[in-house]
Amino acid sequence: MNRIFWATCPKCGGNFVVAWELRHSKSRLVCPHCQWRFRVEEARALDERWLG
C-alpha cells in the first residue's frame, strides 16, 4: 500500500495531494493553485491517507 497526504495551502486554502516522502522533509511544498511555497508544518490542514 502507498501512503499520501493532502495539504491545504496557508495562503489560498487550496487542497492538493503530496507524496508521503515529503511529509517529514525539510523541503518546501509548492501550491499548484497559487504557487505559494511553504513548509509542511505551515499547512493550514493535513490529511494523511493510505491508498490501496
Protein Blocks (a to p, Z undefined) as FASTA:
>chain_A
ZZddddddfklopacdddfklmmmcbdcddfklopacdfklpfbdcdddeZZ
